[in-house]
Amino acid sequence: MFSKRMILIAVVIVLVAVNIILLTITGKNTQAPSGLGRGVLVIVAPFQKQLTGFVHSVKNIWNQYFLLVSTAKENLQLKKALGTTLQQLNRLRETELANERLRHLLGFENDIPLPMIAAQVIGRDPSAWSKTVIVDKGTRDGVRQGAPAVVPEGIVGVVIEASARYAKVLLLIDPNSAVDALVQQTRVRGIVKGGGADYCVFDHVLRKHAISVGDTVVSSGLDEVFPKGLRVGRISEIVRLNAGIFQTVSVTPFVDFEILEEVFIISKTGAEALPGEP
């Protein structure tokens, strides 16, 4: 069985052969066409017309094919150039944002009269019950276990492990963290503990003490870990039960731990008061 393609090729070959034979016959006669010549011409003309149309069609298809190939290559090159440009713009934007954060950090560093080590967050604990991050500075940089980690917005946490090149920081919102703190407006003391999510609990606040939602909570310095006056958070909820001597107080940290990228490790601590603190 012959395929349609083979039949089409055979027909084209026959048409070309017949056309050539007829043209050869008529081409030998240079005089005005006689009756036989006119008859041959009548036969040849339709074949020539079909063959010419076929050749033009093939030529057009061929040209269109190369045009499409060229256009496809050009589109691919343009897409690559666009991708490269977008990557460059993204890198420039990241550099701009990093510079803004660094300027913010440098301003904060100048306000703290204690030696500090700038570190970058390079890892996070994926577990739901532990809130820790890994930073890219360790003991060879002066980081020690028990050193507090801070940012301009407030307390980040405390270093719980340190190797030569890296350190692990326990975040303020971890249930195992604790900061001796006080309400800035009324000087009411308590212990800020991590709530395990994006909030903290302000424990041991007596019911008789007046505090309000929106009050600022700062470190007291009495735990000899965090210097006095570091920002902790803002009181977001107060529950005064009929029984018991303590209030149930929730505190929203000033630090947004989801977007934390750089921190300062305070290399020398104590109960020193920060400027402006009594």
C-alpha positions, 0 to 999 in steps of 0.5 A, spaced: 500 500 500 502 506 498 501 512 502 498 519 500 505 522 501 508 517 496 502 518 491 503 526 491 510 525 490 509 521 484 504 525 481 508 531 482 514 527 478 509 525 472 507 533 472 514 535 471 516 530 466 510 531 462 512 539 462 519 538 460 517 533 455 512 538 452 517 544 453 522 540 449 518 539 443 515 546 443 522 549 444 525 546 438 520 549 433 522 557 433 517 558 428 509 560 429 506 555 432 502 550 427 496 547 429 500 541 432 504 546 436 498 550 438 495 543 440 501 542 444 501 549 447 494 547 450 496 541 453 502 544 456 499 550 459 495 547 464 501 543 467 505 549 467 500 553 471 499 547 476 507 546 476 508 554 477 503 554 482 506 548 486 513 551 486 510 558 489 506 554 494 513 550 496 517 556 496 512 560 500 512 555 505 519 554 505 520 562 507 515 562 512 518 556 515 525 559 516 521 566 518 518 562 524 525 559 526 528 566 526 522 569 530 522 563 535 530 564 536 529 572 536 523 571 541 528 566 545 534 571 545 529 577 548 526 572 553 533 571 556 535 578 556 528 580 559 530 574 565 537 577 566 534 584 566 529 582 571 534 578 575 539 584 575 533 589 578 531 584 583 539 584 586 539 591 586 532 592 590 535 587 595 541 591 595 537 597 596 533 594 602 539 591 605 543 598 605 536 601 609 536 595 614 544 596 615 543 604 616 537 602 621 542 598 625 548 602 625 544 608 628 541 603 633 549 601 634 551 608 636 545 609 641 547 603 645 554 604 649 556 597 649 560 593 644 556 589 639 557 584 634 553 584 627 550 577 625 546 575 619 540 570 620 542 564 616 537 558 619 531 557 623 528 551 627 523 548 623 519 545 629 513 548 631 515 547 639 522 551 638 523 558 636 530 559 635 535 561 629 542 560 627 546 566 626 553 567 622 557 569 628 561 565 633 566 564 639 571 566 634 567 573 633 566 574 640 559 571 641 558 567 647 553 563 650 548 567 654 549 573 650 543 577 648 541 578 641 537 585 639 535 589 634 533 597 634 525 594 635 527 591 641 529 584 644 530 578 639 533 573 644 539 570 648 544 565 645 544 558 648 549 555 643 555 557 640 561 554 636 567 557 632 563 560 626 555 560 628 551 561 634 544 559 636 539 564 639 533 562 643 527 567 641 523 571 645 517 568 643 520 561 645 516 558 651 523 557 654 525 564 654 524 569 660 526 576 661 525 580 667 521 586 665 517 592 667 512 597 665 515 603 662 510 608 664 508 605 671 514 601 673 510 595 675 515 589 674 514 582 672 517 576 668 516 576 660 515 569 657 514 566 650 507 564 648 510 559 643 507 563 637 507 571 636 506 573 643 509 573 650 506 572 657 507 578 662 507 573 669 507 575 676 504 582 675 499 583 681 492 585 681 493 591 685 498 594 680 495 599 675 497 597 667 493 599 661 493 596 654 498 599 650 503 600 655 510 599 653 514 593 657 522 594 657 527 590 660 529 591 668 536 589 668 535 585 674 536 578 670 543 580 669 542 578 662 539 584 658 541 591 659 536 595 663 531 599 658 531 594 652 524 594 648 520 588 649 513 589 647 507 592 648 501 590 652 495 587 648 491 584 653 489 584 660 485 579 664 483 580 671 480 574 674 476 575 681 480 570 684 488 570 685 493 575 686 496 576 679 493 579 672 493 575 666 497 579 661 499 578 654 505 582 650 506 583 643 513 583 641 516 589 638 520 585 633 517 581 627 520 575 628 518 572 621 522 577 617 528 577 622 534 578 617 540 581 621 541 582 629 546 585 634 549 580 639 551 584 645 558 581 647 558 585 654 552 585 658 550 586 665 545 591 669 547 597 665 542 602 664 541 605 657 541 612 656 535 615 658 533 610 663 532 611 670 
